[in-house]
Amino acid sequence: MSQNQPIIFPKEFLWGVATSSYQIEGAWQEGGKGESIWDRFTHAPGTIEDNTTGDIACDHYHRWQADIALMKSLNIQSYRFSIAWPRILPQGRGQLNQAGMDFYSRLVDGLLEAGITPFVTLYHWDLPQALQDKGGWPIRSTAEAFASYADLVTRHLGDRVKNWITHNEPWVIAFLGHQFGEHAPGIKDWNAALRTTHHLLLSHGWAVPLIRVNSPGAEVGITLNFTPTEPATTDPNDFNVYRHFDGYFHRWFLDPLYGRRYPSDMISDYIDRGYIDDMSFTLPGDMQTIAARTDFLGVNYYTRAIVSAASNPDKVDEVIYPGSDNEHTEMGWEVYPEGLYNLLNRLHFEYRPPKLYVTENGASYSDGPNGDGRIHDMRRLSYFNSHLRAAHRAIQNGVPLAGYFAWSLMDNFEWAKGYLQRFGLVWVDYDTLERTPKDSALWFKDVIKENAIVG
Ligand code: IFM
């Protein structure tokens, strides 16, 4: 299709932006909030590249009303945000912290008044430290605690919130947090990582029916991160490594969620490598629980991976940043819109979720204000443009893609990278906390208005 023909999206297509609690809220010790594993992790020296924390972050906790007005001014139709579990339950379970629930209740009301649909993620990585102290995700009782937390939140907000995501990116939680130790809680243990995957999926499966009861008519799903993987050559050795990485990144999560149980080739690989002795952490009935029917699959896509026989699963960094001639963002991630097109098709044709949302897609570039106060982030704008075109082509193929959430509404705390990486449509001045929409935001605003990419 020519670059000049308008690319028109389906009538009901939902346009949104996404954030998460720890990355934007700040107020880490206010309103009765308990400590999270990210509070603990960032306060330990040497964990974060620029030695920063999310103590203040974007101060959204105090600026939420202005942030809603900002979204309204950008025509945003839906806001995907997450709830900080330790604001609701400072000890992870037990007594509700009413002030924490009130914060989110007011946020939801404010969004609805502004005509913005809340899309709520229950877990975007800030586990209460109290639960970590008892063993964290590697132990089964944390999954039980998540189900109770999900029940509590949806009993309070389920009358007004009608779109729920249980977990954001279980792969990242399990492997960056427990295999590589680059994320909280900073554990480096394959066995803990694999147990974590199971308990995350199990807790999702337990939460889904509770959410349906508490939030009548709501749609419920889970968001996975995808790194579409390709073998470097057709050599069988490269292909075997491709099989393994695809299993590790994707099939280990997709297969059980869609009723196919854990992939047997991956169970064998993990046992052969000595990461687990067996699957005894999977109890009778768990696989049925995990395969609970969902209404949508959330898709987070940023880049692809190319693997070869030389790729080492213990050095995933070397794998996921292939040295192609294509442009790379400041995260070092290759810009590869075709990967989104291929991924959406694969998910639709192989797993058939009733519908899909792109729940995150975006690019880190540090372009800042110039002399006229504008932010000409043309590389981000072009990233969004090319990826939206790819998503549109997938829709034309019959993929039931129902919406697209740009990551992120504003620059924020990028986990182990601190504030060094900026993914925002909106610039945040970290001295004044002032927000300034970048050119990509103004472009996105027009796309939403037209429900189309024009020109
Ligand atoms: O900032 C993160 C987000 O929290 C989860 N998905 C990827 C983003 C960019 O790294």
Boltz pocket constraint, residues with backbone or C-beta under 6 A from the ligand:
constraints:
  - pocket:
      binder: B
      contacts: [[A, 20], [A, 23], [A, 169], [A, 300], [A, 360], [A, 407], [A, 413], [A, 414], [A, 423]]
      max_distance: 6.0
